[in-house]
């Protein structure tokens, strides 16, 4: 159905208002990638760049009057990597990605996206970068199908709109001819993600992409992100869901007060949070602490009543149990507590996760 005359807008207006969603115009599809490492593996290794980084940020600074939002941020993202950005409210996460994609002009520092300057090479950057921002809007009287069709027309080799709609749970809304103004907040968020990906971007920047989504829709979105990466794209993911970052990200930058507080794999950041893993058990008989503290895997040993608490890294559980067995002891009621990315966040920022991140 055509858009009513009273609400019709020009293609030029939509193009100008929504340039941040533009992705690559390619003449050939990216070659298939081997499946990425899964979260079931003990530790995810960061992607090793063999080519120039997909994203390179050096000494980035942005201030609004006396408020310094981004203060000397430097980081690189390898091609094919899913890179997460975490931090408290007001930490500078969104300002960082807006400067990185050319939506804001930094006061100092340099940004390169696959070697391109987001300001000097604006047109070429629009062809290779798709951006979904935390907040955005489209004309209320445009239908979901019309919006996707229009955005597909901007690219020479766009993604299949039907596939994106199915993956993001918007197929029914498109079939019904729903207007943008009638969509729920979560549906608008999913449509924004679809528009960021419709041009098959080589770099996709997703800012709080699963905010407002129910658990099933969130996991569908995760699967879509992994599929996009497996086709060769680089993903920069701003999120406040720790599970999301641990599941998807090869590496994570924790930003606090405009600076990078830590940058590593989720597993390594978690291991640093409390010195790694913690094993709790009740020994079958008393023993000298040095039996375990002299092990290379053990960082510290504490006693809480009858319970022994050992903290360390690596194959901690095996090392503890085998050493006890060699001494003729058994460990009863063994419990393994592993540090999480949430632990690292709290330790590095001093803020609880609940309600602290956006």
RAQUITA-V816672 format. One record per pair of residues at least 24 apart in sequence whose ideal C-beta (glycine too) atoms are under 10 Angstrom apart, sorted by sequence separation. I is the first residue (numbers start at 1). J is the second residue. If there is no record, write none. Layout:
[[I:J] [I:J]]
This chain:
[[52:76] [53:77] [54:78] [55:79] [68:92] [69:93] [70:94] [101:125] [102:126] [168:192] [170:194] [186:210] [188:212] [189:213] [204:228] [219:243] [242:266] [245:269] [246:270] [275:299] [278:302] [280:304] [282:306] [283:307] [292:316] [295:319] [53:78] [54:79] [69:94] [70:95] [75:100] [101:126] [145:170] [149:174] [165:190] [168:193] [186:211] [187:212] [204:229] [218:243] [219:244] [222:247] [274:299] [275:300] [281:306] [282:307] [283:308] [295:320] [298:323] [307:332] [52:78] [53:79] [54:80] [55:81] [69:95] [70:96] [73:99] [144:170] [148:174] [164:190] [165:191] [167:193] [168:194] [185:211] [186:212] [187:213] [209:235] [218:244] [222:248] [281:307] [282:308] [297:323] [306:332] [307:333] [309:335] [311:337] [313:339] [49:76] [51:78] [52:79] [54:81] [69:96] [73:100] [102:129] [127:154] [144:171] [147:174] [164:191] [167:194] [185:212] [186:213] [190:217] [197:224] [201:228] [210:237] [221:248] [280:307] [281:308] [292:319] [295:322] [306:333] [49:77] [50:78] [51:79] [53:81] [55:83] [70:98] [101:129] [103:131] [126:154] [127:155] [144:172] [145:173] [146:174] [184:212] [185:213] [186:214] [189:217] [193:221] [197:225] [200:228] [209:237] [211:239] [213:241] [215:243] [219:247] [242:270] [280:308] [281:309] [292:320] [295:323] [307:335] [309:337] [311:339] [49:78] [50:79] [51:80] [54:83] [69:98] [70:99] [100:129] [101:130] [102:131] [127:156] [130:159] [144:173] [145:174] [164:193] [165:194] [168:197] [204:233] [205:234] [206:235] [207:236] [208:237] [209:238] [210:239] [211:240] [279:308] [280:309] [281:310] [291:320] [294:323] [47:77] [48:78] [49:79] [62:92] [69:99] [70:100] [101:131] [103:133] [143:173] [144:174] [145:175] [164:194] [167:197] [187:217] [190:220] [194:224] [202:232] [203:233] [204:234] [205:235] [206:236] [207:237] [208:238] [209:239] [210:240] [211:241] [279:309] [280:310] [46:77] [47:78] [49:80] [64:95] [100:131] [143:174] [144:175] [145:176] [146:177] [163:194] [164:195] [186:217] [190:221] [193:224] [197:228] [200:231] [202:233] [203:234] [204:235] [205:236] [206:237] [207:238] [208:239] [210:241] [278:309] [279:310] [280:311] [292:323] [46:78] [47:79] [49:81] [60:92] [63:95] [101:133] [144:176] [145:177] [147:179] [164:196] [186:218] [189:221] [193:225] [200:232] [201:233] [202:234] [203:235] [204:236] [205:237] [206:238] [207:239] [208:240] [209:241] [278:310] [279:311] [291:323] [292:324] [47:80] [48:81] [62:95] [73:106] [98:131] [143:176] [144:177] [145:178] [146:179] [147:180] [161:194] [164:197] [200:233] [201:234] [203:236] [204:237] [205:238] [206:239] [208:241] [277:310] [278:311] [279:312] [291:324] [47:81] [62:96] [70:104] [97:131] [143:177] [144:178] [146:180] [163:197] [164:198] [190:224] [201:235] [210:244] [277:311] [278:312] [46:81] [47:82] [60:95] [69:104] [74:109] [79:114] [98:133] [143:178] [144:179] [159:194] [209:244] [276:311] [277:312] [291:326] [292:327] [47:83] [60:96] [62:98] [70:106] [72:108] [73:109] [74:110] [76:112] [77:113] [97:133] [98:134] [143:179] [144:180] [197:233] [208:244] [275:311] [276:312] [277:313] [281:317] [287:323] [291:327] [46:83] [62:99] [70:107] [71:108] [72:109] [97:134] [142:179] [143:180] [161:198] [274:311] [275:312] [276:313] [277:314] [279:316] [287:324] [44:82] [61:99] [69:107] [70:108] [141:179] [142:180] [144:182] [159:197] [160:198] [275:313] [276:314] [277:315] [278:316] [279:317] [291:329] [57:96] [60:99] [68:107] [70:109] [94:133] [140:179] [141:180] [142:181] [143:182] [144:183] [158:197] [159:198] [277:316] [281:320] [285:324] [288:327] [57:97] [60:100] [94:134] [139:179] [140:180] [141:181] [158:198] [159:199] [160:200] [276:316] [277:317] [279:319] [281:321] [284:324] [287:327] [93:134] [94:135] [139:180] [140:181] [141:182] [158:199] [159:200] [168:209] [271:312] [272:313] [279:320] [283:324] [287:328] [55:97] [57:99] [62:104] [138:180] [139:181] [140:182] [157:199] [158:200] [159:201] [271:313] [279:321] [285:327] [287:329] [57:100] [62:105] [63:106] [64:107] [137:180] [138:181] [140:183] [144:187] [148:191] [151:194] [152:195] [155:198] [156:199] [157:200] [271:314] [281:324] [285:328] [286:329] [36:80] [56:100] [62:106] [63:107] [137:181] [144:188] [147:191] [151:195] [154:198] [155:199] [156:200] [169:213] [283:327] [284:328] [285:329] [36:81] [55:100] [61:106] [62:107] [63:108] [138:183] [150:195] [151:196] [154:199] [155:200] [168:213] [169:214] [268:313] [284:329] [285:330] [36:82] [55:101] [60:106] [61:107] [62:108] [148:194] [152:198] [155:201] [283:329] [284:330] [33:80] [59:106] [60:107] [61:108] [62:109] [144:191] [147:194] [148:195] [151:198] [152:199] [169:216] [170:217] [283:330] [284:331] [60:108] [61:109] [147:195] [150:198] [151:199] [169:217] [281:329] [282:330] [283:331] [284:332] [57:106] [59:108] [60:109] [149:198] [168:217] [281:330] [282:331] [283:332] [30:80] [58:108] [59:109] [60:110] [138:188] [144:194] [148:198] [281:331] [282:332] [58:109] [59:110] [60:111] [137:188] [147:198] [169:220] [280:331] [281:332] [282:333] [57:109] [58:110] [136:188] [168:220] [169:221] [279:331] [281:333] [282:334] [57:110] [58:111] [135:188] [136:189] [138:191] [167:220] [168:221] [280:333] [281:334] [56:110] [57:111] [58:112] [135:189] [138:192] [166:220] [167:221] [280:334] [281:335] [56:111] [57:112] [134:189] [136:191] [137:192] [279:334] [280:335] [281:336] [55:111] [56:112] [57:113] [136:192] [167:223] [168:224] [279:335] [280:336] [55:112] [56:113] [132:189] [135:192] [138:195] [167:224] [278:335] [279:336] [280:337] [54:112] [55:113] [56:114] [132:190] [134:192] [166:224] [167:225] [278:336] [279:337] [53:112] [54:113] [55:114] [56:115] [132:191] [133:192] [136:195] [277:336] [278:337] [52:112] [53:113] [54:114] [132:192] [136:196] [164:224] [167:227] [277:337] [278:338] [53:114] [54:115] [131:192] [132:193] [163:224] [167:228] [277:338] [278:339] [52:114] [53:115] [132:194] [276:338] [277:339] [51:114] [52:115] [130:193] [132:195] [133:196] [274:337] [276:339] [51:115] [130:194] [131:195] [132:196] [163:227] [164:228] [274:338] [275:339] [130:195] [131:196] [132:197] [273:338] [274:339] [130:196] [273:339] [274:340] [129:196] [130:197] [271:338] [272:339] [273:340] [130:198] [270:338] [271:339] [273:341] [130:199] [159:228] [270:339] [273:342] [274:343] [129:199] [130:200] [131:201] [269:339] [270:340] [273:343] [274:344] [128:199] [130:201] [136:207] [267:338] [269:340] [270:341] [272:343] [273:344] [127:199] [128:200] [129:201] [130:202] [131:203] [132:204] [133:205] [134:206] [135:207] [159:231] [267:339] [269:341] [270:342] [271:343] [272:344] [273:345] [126:199] [128:201] [129:202] [130:203] [131:204] [132:205] [133:206] [134:207] [135:208] [267:340] [270:343] [271:344] [273:346] [274:347] [54:128] [55:129] [127:201] [128:202] [129:203] [130:204] [131:205] [132:206] [133:207] [134:208] [266:340] [267:341] [269:343] [270:344] [273:347] [54:129] [126:201] [127:202] [128:203] [129:204] [130:205] [131:206] [132:207] [133:208] [134:209] [266:341] [269:344] [270:345] [272:347] [273:348] [129:205] [130:206] [131:207] [132:208] [265:341] [268:344] [269:345] [272:348] [132:209] [134:211] [20:98] [125:203] [266:344] [269:347] [269:348] [264:344] [20:101] [19:101] [20:102] [262:344] [19:102] [20:103] [261:344] [262:345] [19:103] [261:345] [262:347] [261:347] [262:348] [254:341] [261:348] [262:349] [114:202] [261:349] [113:202] [114:203] [252:341] [256:345] [113:203] [254:344] [254:345] [113:205] [249:341] [252:344] [256:348] [257:349] [252:345] [254:347] [255:348] [256:349] [246:340] [254:348] [255:349] [256:350] [246:341] [254:349] [256:351] [245:341] [246:342] [243:340] [244:341] [245:342] [130:228] [242:340] [243:341] [242:341] [243:342] [24:124] [242:342] [245:345] [22:123] [24:125] [25:126] [26:127] [242:343] [24:126] [25:127] [26:128] [101:203] [103:205] [242:344] [19:122] [22:125] [23:126] [24:127] [25:128] [100:203] [130:233] [242:345] [22:126] [23:127] [24:128] [101:205] [134:238] [21:126] [22:127] [23:128] [24:129] [100:205] [128:233] [129:234] [131:236] [133:238] [240:345] [19:125] [20:126] [22:128] [23:129] [24:130] [101:207] [128:234] [132:238] [19:126] [22:129] [23:130] [98:205] [129:236] [21:129] [22:130] [23:131] [97:205] [20:129] [21:130] [22:131] [97:206] [98:207] [20:130] [21:131] [97:207] [15:126] [20:131] [21:132] [242:353] [19:131] [20:132] [21:133] [241:353] [18:131] [20:133] [94:207] [240:353] [93:207] [94:208] [21:136] [93:208] [240:355] [242:357] [20:136] [240:356] [241:357] [21:138] [240:357] [18:136] [239:357] [240:358] [17:136] [18:137] [238:357] [17:137] [18:138] [85:205] [114:234] [238:358] [17:138] [113:234] [17:139] [80:202] [82:204] [83:205] [85:207] [79:202] [14:138] [79:203] [82:206] [14:139] [13:139] [21:147] [77:203] [14:142] [23:151] [29:157] [9:138] [18:147] [22:151] [25:154] [26:155] [27:156] [28:157] [9:139] [21:151] [25:155] [26:156] [27:157] [29:159] [8:139] [23:154] [24:155] [25:156] [26:157] [7:139] [9:141] [18:150] [22:154] [23:155] [24:156] [25:157] [26:158] [7:140] [8:141] [9:142] [14:147] [18:151] [21:154] [22:155] [24:157] [25:158] [7:141] [8:142] [24:158] [6:141] [7:142] [15:150] [19:154] [23:158] [101:236] [3:139] [14:150] [15:151] [18:154] [23:159] [100:236] [4:141] [14:151] [3:141] [3:142] [11:150] [15:154] [97:236] [3:143] [14:154] [96:236] [97:237] [2:143] [97:238] [1:143] [11:153] [96:238] [3:146] [11:154] [82:225] [1:145] [2:146] [82:226] [94:238] [1:146] [93:238] [82:228] [93:239] [3:150] [82:229] [93:240] [211:358] [54:202] [55:203] [81:229] [54:203] [80:229] [208:357] [55:205] [80:230] [208:358] [80:231] [82:233] [83:234] [84:235] [85:236] [86:237] [87:238] [89:240] [80:232] [81:233] [82:234] [83:235] [84:236] [85:237] [86:238] [88:240] [79:232] [80:233] [81:234] [82:235] [83:236] [84:237] [85:238] [86:239] [87:240] [79:233] [80:234] [81:235] [82:236] [83:237] [84:238] [85:239] [86:240] [79:234] [80:235] [81:236] [82:237] [83:238] [84:239] [86:241] [78:234] [86:242] [77:234] [84:241] [96:253] [77:235] [84:242] [86:244] [77:236] [86:245] [96:255] [84:244] [85:245] [93:253] [95:255] [75:236] [84:245] [93:254] [84:246] [93:255] [96:258] [82:245] [86:249] [91:254] [92:255] [93:256] [95:258] [84:248] [85:249] [91:255] [92:256] [96:260] [82:247] [83:248] [84:249] [91:256] [92:257] [93:258] [82:248] [83:249] [84:250] [86:252] [87:253] [88:254] [90:256] [91:257] [92:258] [82:249] [83:250] [84:251] [85:252] [86:253] [87:254] [88:255] [90:257] [91:258] [92:259] [81:249] [82:250] [83:251] [84:252] [85:253] [86:254] [87:255] [88:256] [90:258] [91:259] [92:260] [81:250] [82:251] [83:252] [84:253] [85:254] [86:255] [87:256] [88:257] [30:200] [80:250] [81:251] [82:252] [83:253] [84:254] [85:255] [86:256] [87:257] [91:261] [21:192] [29:200] [87:258] [7:179] [20:192] [21:193] [23:195] [30:202] [78:250] [87:259] [21:194] [22:195] [23:196] [26:199] [77:250] [78:251] [87:260] [7:181] [18:192] [21:195] [22:196] [23:197] [25:199] [26:200] [77:251] [87:261] [20:195] [21:196] [23:198] [24:199] [25:200] [26:201] [76:251] [85:260] [86:261] [1:177] [3:179] [20:196] [21:197] [22:198] [23:199] [24:200] [26:202] [75:251] [77:253] [86:262] [18:195] [21:198] [22:199] [23:200] [24:201] [21:199] [23:201] [24:202] [75:253] [85:263] [22:201] [23:202] [24:203] [54:233] [55:234] [74:253] [21:201] [23:203] [24:204] [54:234] [73:253] [75:255] [83:263] [86:266] [23:204] [53:234] [54:235] [55:236] [47:229] [54:236] [73:255] [84:266] [86:269] [71:255] [20:205] [70:255] [73:258] [74:259] [75:260] [71:257] [72:258] [73:259] [74:260] [47:234] [71:258] [72:259] [73:260] [76:263] [38:226] [69:257] [70:258] [71:259] [72:260] [75:263] [68:257] [69:258] [70:259] [71:260] [74:263] [36:226] [68:258] [35:226] [36:227] [67:258] [68:259] [35:227] [36:229] [33:227] [35:229] [36:230] [35:230] [63:258] [33:229] [34:230] [57:253] [62:258] [33:230] [61:258] [30:228] [32:230] [33:231] [60:258] [32:231] [33:232] [30:230] [31:231] [32:232] [33:233] [60:260] [30:231] [31:232] [29:231] [30:232] [44:246] [29:232] [30:233] [44:247] [46:249] [47:250] [57:260] [39:243] [44:248] [46:250] [47:251] [44:249] [45:250] [46:251] [44:250] [45:251] [39:246] [44:251] [39:247] [24:233] [38:247] [39:248] [23:233] [39:249] [36:248] [37:250] [36:250] [46:263] [46:264] [46:265] [45:265] [44:265] [43:265] [44:266] [45:267] [46:268] [43:266] [44:267] [45:268] [43:267] [44:268] [134:358] [42:267] [43:268] [41:267] [39:266] [43:270] [39:267] [43:271] [86:341] [86:342] [84:341] [88:345] [86:344] [87:345] [91:349] [86:345] [91:351] [87:348] [88:349] [86:348] [87:349] [88:350] [89:351] [86:349] [88:351] [87:351] [88:352] [93:357] [94:358] [88:353] [91:356] [93:358] [89:355] [91:357] [86:353] [88:355] [89:356] [91:358] [88:356] [89:357] [90:358] [87:356] [88:357] [89:358] [87:357] [88:358] [86:357] [87:358] [42:314] [42:315]]
